[in-house]
Amino acid sequence: MYLALNVLGVAVFLGLGWLFSKDRRGIRWKSVGLMVALNIVIAWFLTSFPVGRAVVRAAADGFAWLVAIAYEGISFALQDWVGPTGVDPAPVNFVVSALLPILLIVPLFDILSYIGFLPWLIRWVGRGLSFVTRQPRFETFFAVEMMFLGNTEALAVSRAQLKHMSAQRTVTIAMMSMSCVTAALIGAYTQLVPGEFVLTAVPLNCINALLVASLLFPVEVPAEEDVIVGVGAVESDTPQAATTGADVAAADGAAVGTAADASDAGPTEPTGPSKPAKPEREPFFSFLGDSILGAGKIVLIVLANVIAFVALAGLVNHLLGLIHSGLSLQAILGIVLFVPAMLLGLDPATATEVSQMMGLKLVTNEFVVMGQITGEVAGYDRHHQAVLTVFLTSFANLSTVGMIIGAFKGLVDREKNDLISRNVGRMLLAGILVSLLSAALVGLFVW
């Protein structure tokens, strides 16, 4: 019964994309079908096959190993913060287990950008995804770019392309920007919730971001416009393309709606499809110092915003409690999201609990909810673990809307910004639908 409900959920979530589409006749159903099929195959492979599970487990173990290495530095500077042996925070401490390891993981990913490996990987995975999904080249490139860099940083390094594109295509990019996570924060997530499902969610969100954007805001891209102009570290004439990748992006967990880091670099005019001259490379240790400072900035921003959002949510709950003792923010949003939670293949009691967690995540951010459930998620049944973890593994929340709009303010002209602002509702819906679709697809294979 619950499997049938889960299957129905996938169809309903796709139907909602069609129902709220700006141009239903413009939807390219062949491409949508290819993306759904691809995601089903990925979810099936990563959750049901020994090889797939081994790949995910190895990746999760890799991030756990990185965190353990980070503990060595934490233990040196802050003795006993990670336990008497320096290898495990006991009891679990959010700052130590989730945030301080970022000081190692962020510079590591920035080094991979500095040596050219990460831009190379993004370019070729993006090209392969475009070929399979029949989506425009830059949109697929951007989806992969977000998977590694995060939303606002991917926007910042793509500013020349955004200036070159039509206003309609920038709206699809804004919608896609609601649905990513940055690789630099995966290590933090895996310390709070099951890492295998966090890592399964990442590629599914990447493809579902393309899928949902093509449903809600389909845009026909002529062949002559399907080009990549000055994108990121691969084809950009700006030195910032390959520097401190998480300065802005990973701060989504913090959800501070600002485009300051994106705008500091200043706009870059499109140069046409030809590849511009390669900029002079920043000295490595100067680059590394900037990356470490950027990582520290992320830790402080995430910590400040988690504290503020938890406190504000608590204040709202106390005020609502004055009206009625059983009234709370989670309860209200839980009612709204109860049916979508049921369609993830959950029984009514579990769906009630999950819907409240989903609502809290949309109002605050994923770190708040992950921090609340980290001590008990291991006791959930596998299906419950899978759908909740996958839903939480994205930056989709109300404050991300402000962050994305703020980023675009510093990157594109007023016409494009006005069109994006008129589609804020679709942006938020896109983020929710991507999370629901990814959770429902994983739920099909985990029981």
C-alpha positions as CSV (number, residue, x, y, z in Angstrom):
1,M,0.0,0.0,0.0
2,Y,2.7,2.5,1.0
3,L,4.7,1.7,-2.1
4,A,1.7,2.5,-4.3
5,L,1.3,5.7,-2.4
6,N,5.0,6.5,-3.0
7,V,4.5,5.8,-6.8
8,L,1.4,8.1,-6.8
9,G,3.5,10.8,-5.1
10,V,6.0,10.9,-7.9
11,A,3.1,11.3,-10.4
12,V,1.5,14.0,-8.3
13,F,4.7,16.0,-7.8
14,L,5.2,16.0,-11.6
15,G,1.6,16.9,-12.1
16,L,2.0,19.9,-9.8
17,G,4.9,21.1,-12.0
18,W,2.5,20.9,-15.0
19,L,-0.4,22.5,-13.1
20,F,1.7,25.6,-12.2
21,S,3.6,25.8,-15.4
22,K,3.8,29.2,-17.1
23,D,3.5,27.5,-20.6
24,R,2.1,24.0,-20.5
25,R,2.2,23.6,-24.2
26,G,5.9,24.5,-24.2
27,I,6.9,21.6,-22.0
28,R,9.2,19.2,-23.7
29,W,7.8,15.9,-22.5
30,K,10.5,13.8,-24.1
31,S,13.2,15.6,-22.2
32,V,11.1,15.4,-19.0
33,G,10.7,11.6,-19.5
34,L,14.4,11.2,-20.1
35,M,15.2,13.0,-16.9
36,V,12.7,11.0,-14.8
37,A,14.0,7.8,-16.2
38,L,17.6,8.8,-15.5
39,N,16.8,9.7,-11.9
40,I,15.0,6.4,-11.4
41,V,18.0,4.5,-12.7
42,I,20.4,6.6,-10.5
43,A,18.2,6.1,-7.4
44,W,17.8,2.4,-8.1
45,F,21.5,1.9,-8.7
46,L,22.7,3.8,-5.6
47,T,20.2,2.2,-3.2
48,S,19.5,-1.3,-4.5
49,F,22.7,-2.7,-6.2
50,P,25.6,-3.8,-4.1
51,V,28.0,-1.8,-6.4
52,G,25.9,1.3,-6.0
53,R,25.6,1.0,-2.3
54,A,29.3,0.4,-2.1
55,V,30.0,3.5,-4.1
56,V,27.8,5.6,-1.8
57,R,29.2,4.0,1.3
58,A,32.8,4.6,0.1
59,A,31.9,8.3,-0.6
60,A,30.3,8.6,2.9
61,D,33.3,6.9,4.5
62,G,35.6,9.3,2.6
63,F,33.8,12.3,4.0
64,A,33.9,10.7,7.5
65,W,37.6,10.2,7.1
66,L,38.1,13.9,6.1
67,V,36.1,14.9,9.2
68,A,38.3,12.7,11.4
69,I,41.4,14.4,9.9
70,A,39.8,17.7,10.7
71,Y,39.4,16.7,14.3
72,E,43.2,16.5,14.6
73,G,43.4,20.2,13.9
74,I,40.4,20.9,16.2
75,S,41.9,18.9,19.0
76,F,45.2,20.7,18.7
77,A,43.6,24.2,19.0
78,L,40.7,23.3,21.2
79,Q,41.7,20.5,23.5
80,D,39.0,18.0,24.5
81,W,36.4,19.6,22.2
82,V,36.4,16.3,20.3
83,G,36.5,14.0,23.3
84,P,39.4,13.0,25.5
85,T,41.0,10.9,22.6
86,G,40.6,13.7,20.1
87,V,38.6,11.6,17.6
88,D,34.9,11.9,18.6
89,P,32.9,14.8,20.1
90,A,30.9,13.3,23.0
91,P,28.2,14.2,23.6
92,V,27.6,15.3,19.9
93,N,28.3,19.0,19.6
94,F,26.9,20.7,16.5
95,V,29.7,23.2,16.3
96,V,32.5,20.6,16.5
97,S,30.9,17.8,14.5
98,A,29.2,19.8,11.7
99,L,30.9,23.3,11.4
100,L,34.5,23.2,12.4
101,P,35.4,20.4,9.9
102,I,34.4,22.9,7.2
103,L,37.8,24.6,7.9
104,L,39.5,21.7,6.2
105,I,36.9,20.6,3.6
106,V,36.3,24.0,2.0
107,P,40.1,24.7,1.3
108,L,40.4,21.1,0.0
109,F,37.7,21.8,-2.7
110,D,39.2,25.1,-3.5
111,I,42.6,23.5,-4.0
112,L,40.9,21.1,-6.5
113,S,39.6,24.2,-8.3
114,Y,43.0,25.9,-8.2
115,I,44.7,22.9,-9.9
116,G,42.0,22.8,-12.5
117,F,40.5,19.4,-11.7
118,L,37.1,20.6,-10.4
119,P,36.4,22.9,-13.4
120,W,37.4,20.1,-15.7
121,L,35.1,17.7,-14.0
122,I,32.2,20.2,-14.0
123,R,32.6,20.8,-17.7
124,W,32.6,17.2,-18.9
125,V,29.9,16.0,-16.6
126,G,27.8,19.0,-17.7
127,R,28.3,18.1,-21.4
128,G,27.4,14.5,-20.8
129,L,24.2,15.5,-18.9
130,S,23.2,17.9,-21.7
131,F,23.6,15.1,-24.2
132,V,21.4,12.7,-22.2
133,T,18.7,15.0,-21.1
134,R,18.4,17.1,-24.3
135,Q,18.5,20.3,-22.1
136,P,20.4,23.5,-23.1
137,R,24.2,23.3,-22.6
138,F,24.5,26.1,-20.0
139,E,21.5,25.0,-17.9
140,T,23.0,21.5,-17.5
141,F,26.5,23.0,-17.0
142,F,25.0,25.2,-14.2
143,A,23.2,22.3,-12.6
144,V,26.5,20.4,-12.3
145,E,28.3,23.6,-11.2
146,M,25.9,24.1,-8.4
147,M,26.4,20.5,-7.2
148,F,30.0,21.3,-6.5
149,L,30.1,25.0,-5.7
150,G,26.6,25.9,-4.4
151,N,24.1,28.4,-5.7
152,T,25.4,31.9,-5.3
153,E,29.0,31.0,-6.1
154,A,27.8,29.3,-9.3
155,L,25.9,32.4,-10.1
156,A,28.9,34.6,-9.4
157,V,31.3,32.7,-11.7
158,S,28.6,32.6,-14.4
159,R,27.8,36.3,-14.5
160,A,29.0,36.8,-18.1
161,Q,26.7,34.1,-19.3
162,L,23.8,35.6,-17.3
163,K,24.3,38.9,-19.1
164,H,24.3,37.1,-22.4
165,M,21.2,35.1,-21.8
166,S,17.5,36.1,-22.3
167,A,15.5,37.2,-19.3
168,Q,13.3,34.0,-19.6
169,R,16.4,31.8,-19.2
170,T,17.6,33.7,-16.2
171,V,14.3,32.8,-14.5
172,T,15.0,29.1,-15.0
173,I,18.5,29.6,-13.6
174,A,16.9,31.3,-10.5
175,M,14.6,28.4,-10.1
176,M,17.4,25.8,-10.3
177,S,19.4,27.8,-7.8
178,M,16.8,26.9,-5.1
179,S,17.7,23.2,-5.2
180,C,21.4,22.6,-4.7
181,V,23.8,21.8,-2.0
182,T,27.5,22.5,-2.1
183,A,30.0,19.7,-1.9
184,A,32.0,21.5,0.8
185,L,29.0,21.1,3.2
186,I,28.4,17.4,2.5
187,G,30.8,16.5,5.2
188,A,28.8,18.5,7.7
189,Y,25.6,16.9,6.7
190,T,27.0,13.4,7.0
191,Q,27.8,14.0,10.6
192,L,24.2,14.8,11.4
193,V,22.1,12.4,9.2
194,P,22.8,9.2,7.3
195,G,25.5,9.9,4.8
196,E,24.4,7.4,2.3
197,F,21.2,9.2,1.7
198,V,22.8,12.6,1.7
199,L,25.2,11.5,-1.1
200,T,22.3,9.8,-3.0
201,A,20.3,13.1,-2.9
202,V,23.1,15.2,-4.5
203,P,22.9,13.9,-8.1
204,L,19.1,13.5,-8.0
205,N,18.7,17.1,-7.0
206,C,21.0,18.2,-9.8
207,I,18.8,16.5,-12.4
208,N,15.5,17.3,-10.8
209,A,16.4,21.0,-10.7
210,L,16.6,20.8,-14.5
211,L,13.4,18.8,-14.7
212,V,11.3,21.0,-12.5
213,A,12.5,24.3,-14.1
214,S,11.6,22.8,-17.5
215,L,8.1,22.1,-16.2
216,L,7.4,25.3,-14.4
217,F,9.1,27.7,-16.8
218,P,9.8,26.1,-20.2
219,V,11.9,28.1,-22.5
220,E,12.8,27.3,-26.1
221,V,16.5,27.9,-26.7
222,P,17.5,28.3,-30.4
223,A,20.7,26.5,-31.5
224,E,22.5,29.8,-32.0
225,E,21.8,30.8,-28.4
226,D,22.8,27.4,-26.9
227,V,26.4,28.5,-26.2
228,I,28.5,28.9,-23.1
229,V,30.0,32.3,-22.6
230,G,32.6,33.0,-20.0
231,V,31.4,30.4,-17.5
232,G,33.3,29.7,-14.3
233,A,36.9,28.6,-14.1
234,V,36.6,26.8,-17.4
235,E,35.8,29.6,-19.8
236,S,35.8,32.9,-17.9
237,D,38.1,35.8,-18.1
238,T,37.8,36.6,-14.4
239,P,40.3,35.3,-11.9
240,Q,37.6,34.8,-9.2
241,A,36.2,31.8,-11.2
242,A,38.6,29.4,-9.5
243,T,39.0,31.0,-6.1
244,T,37.5,30.3,-2.7
245,G,34.5,28.4,-4.1
246,A,32.5,28.4,-0.8
247,D,32.9,32.1,0.2
248,V,29.3,32.7,-0.8
249,A,27.8,29.3,-1.7
250,A,28.0,27.3,1.4
251,A,26.6,30.1,3.5
252,D,23.1,29.0,2.4
253,G,22.9,26.9,5.4
254,A,23.2,30.3,7.0
255,A,20.8,31.8,4.4
256,V,22.0,35.3,4.4
257,G,20.4,37.0,1.4
258,T,23.3,39.0,0.1
259,A,25.2,39.1,-3.1
260,A,28.2,41.0,-1.7
261,D,30.7,38.4,-2.7
262,A,29.3,38.1,-6.1
263,S,29.2,41.8,-6.7
264,D,32.7,42.5,-5.3
265,A,34.2,41.1,-8.5
266,G,32.2,43.5,-10.6
267,P,30.4,42.6,-13.8
268,T,32.1,41.0,-16.7
269,E,30.8,41.7,-20.2
270,P,30.2,38.8,-22.5
271,T,33.0,38.2,-25.0
272,G,31.3,35.9,-27.4
273,P,31.7,32.2,-27.7
274,S,35.5,32.3,-28.2
275,K,37.6,31.4,-25.2
276,P,39.3,34.5,-23.6
277,A,42.9,34.7,-22.6
278,K,43.8,32.8,-19.4
279,P,44.2,35.2,-16.4
280,E,47.4,35.3,-14.3
281,R,47.1,32.8,-11.5
282,E,47.2,34.0,-7.9
283,P,50.1,32.6,-5.8
284,F,49.1,29.4,-4.2
285,F,49.6,30.3,-0.5
286,S,47.8,33.6,-1.0
287,F,44.9,31.7,-2.6
288,L,45.0,29.2,0.3
289,G,44.9,31.9,2.9
290,D,41.9,33.5,1.3
291,S,40.2,30.1,1.1
292,I,40.8,29.4,4.8
293,L,39.5,32.8,5.8
294,G,36.4,32.2,3.6
295,A,35.9,28.9,5.4
296,G,36.0,30.6,8.8
297,K,33.5,33.2,7.5
298,I,31.2,30.3,6.6
299,V,31.4,28.7,10.0
300,L,30.6,32.0,11.7
301,I,27.7,32.9,9.4
302,V,26.1,29.4,9.6
303,L,26.5,29.4,13.4
304,A,25.0,32.9,13.8
305,N,22.1,32.2,11.5
306,V,21.3,28.8,13.1
307,I,21.2,30.4,16.5
308,A,19.1,33.3,15.2
309,F,16.6,31.1,13.3
310,V,16.1,28.6,16.1
311,A,15.6,31.5,18.5
312,L,13.2,33.3,16.2
313,A,11.2,30.0,15.5
314,G,11.0,29.6,19.3
315,L,9.8,33.1,19.7
316,V,7.0,32.6,17.1
317,N,6.0,29.3,18.8
318,H,5.7,31.1,22.2
319,L,3.6,33.8,20.7
320,L,1.4,31.3,18.9
321,G,1.1,29.4,22.2
322,L,-0.5,32.4,23.7
323,I,-3.3,32.0,21.3
324,H,-3.6,28.2,21.8
325,S,-1.4,25.8,23.7
326,G,-1.2,23.4,20.8
327,L,-0.4,26.0,18.2
328,S,3.1,26.3,16.8
329,L,4.9,27.1,13.5
330,Q,5.7,23.4,13.0
331,A,2.0,22.5,13.6
332,I,0.7,25.0,11.0
333,L,3.2,24.0,8.3
334,G,2.7,20.3,9.2
335,I,-0.9,20.6,8.3
336,V,-0.1,22.2,4.9
337,L,2.6,19.6,4.1
338,F,0.9,16.5,5.6
339,V,-0.4,15.3,2.2
340,P,2.9,15.6,0.4
341,A,4.5,13.8,3.3
342,M,2.0,11.0,3.0
343,L,2.7,10.8,-0.7
344,L,6.3,9.9,0.2
345,G,5.0,6.5,1.3
346,L,4.6,7.2,5.1
347,D,2.0,6.2,7.5
348,P,-0.2,9.0,9.0
349,A,1.7,9.2,12.3
350,T,5.1,9.4,10.7
351,A,3.8,11.7,7.9
352,T,2.7,14.2,10.6
353,E,6.1,14.2,12.2
354,V,7.9,14.5,8.9
355,S,5.7,17.2,7.6
356,Q,6.5,19.3,10.6
357,M,10.2,18.8,10.0
358,M,9.7,19.7,6.4
359,G,7.9,22.9,7.3
360,L,10.6,23.9,9.9
361,K,13.3,23.4,7.2
362,L,11.5,25.7,4.8
363,V,11.1,28.4,7.4
364,T,14.7,28.1,8.8
365,N,17.3,25.9,7.0
366,E,18.4,22.3,6.8
367,F,21.0,22.6,9.6
368,V,18.3,23.5,12.1
369,V,16.3,20.3,11.4
370,M,19.3,18.0,11.0
371,G,20.6,19.3,14.4
372,Q,17.3,18.4,16.0
373,I,17.0,14.9,14.6
374,T,20.7,13.8,14.7
375,G,20.4,12.0,18.0
376,E,17.3,10.0,17.0
377,V,17.5,9.5,13.2
378,A,19.3,6.2,13.6
379,G,16.2,4.8,15.3
380,Y,13.9,5.6,12.3
381,D,13.0,2.8,9.9
382,R,15.0,2.8,6.6
383,H,12.3,4.4,4.5
384,H,11.7,7.1,7.0
385,Q,15.4,7.8,7.2
386,A,15.7,7.9,3.4
387,V,12.9,10.3,2.5
388,L,13.5,12.7,5.3
389,T,17.2,12.9,4.8
390,V,16.9,13.4,1.0
391,F,14.3,16.1,1.5
392,L,16.5,17.9,3.9
393,T,19.6,17.8,1.7
394,S,19.0,21.0,-0.3
395,F,19.2,24.7,0.3
396,A,15.4,25.2,-0.5
397,N,14.0,27.5,2.1
398,L,12.3,30.9,2.3
399,S,15.5,32.8,3.1
400,T,17.3,31.3,0.0
401,V,14.7,33.1,-2.1
402,G,16.0,36.4,-0.8
403,M,19.6,35.3,-1.2
404,I,19.1,34.3,-4.9
405,I,17.2,37.6,-5.6
406,G,20.0,39.5,-3.9
407,A,22.6,37.7,-6.0
408,F,20.9,38.5,-9.2
409,K,20.6,42.2,-8.3
410,G,24.3,42.5,-8.6
411,L,24.6,40.4,-11.7
412,V,22.0,41.3,-14.3
413,D,19.9,44.3,-15.5
414,R,16.6,45.5,-14.1
415,E,14.5,43.8,-16.8
416,K,15.8,40.4,-15.8
417,N,15.6,41.1,-12.1
418,D,11.9,42.2,-12.5
419,L,11.0,39.0,-14.3
420,I,12.7,36.9,-11.6
421,S,10.9,38.9,-8.9
422,R,7.6,38.2,-10.6
423,N,8.3,34.5,-10.4
424,V,9.3,34.2,-6.7
425,G,6.3,31.9,-6.0
426,R,7.5,29.5,-8.7
427,M,11.1,29.7,-7.4
428,L,10.0,28.5,-3.9
429,L,7.7,25.9,-5.5
430,A,10.6,24.7,-7.6
431,G,12.8,24.1,-4.5
432,I,10.0,22.2,-2.7
433,L,9.1,20.1,-5.7
434,V,12.8,19.1,-6.4
435,S,13.2,18.0,-2.7
436,L,9.9,16.1,-2.8
437,L,10.7,14.4,-6.1
438,S,14.2,13.4,-5.0
439,A,12.8,12.0,-1.7
440,A,10.0,10.1,-3.5
441,L,12.3,8.6,-6.1
442,V,14.7,7.3,-3.4
443,G,11.8,6.1,-1.3
444,L,10.7,3.8,-4.1
445,F,13.7,1.6,-3.5
446,V,14.3,1.9,0.3
447,W,12.0,0.0,2.6
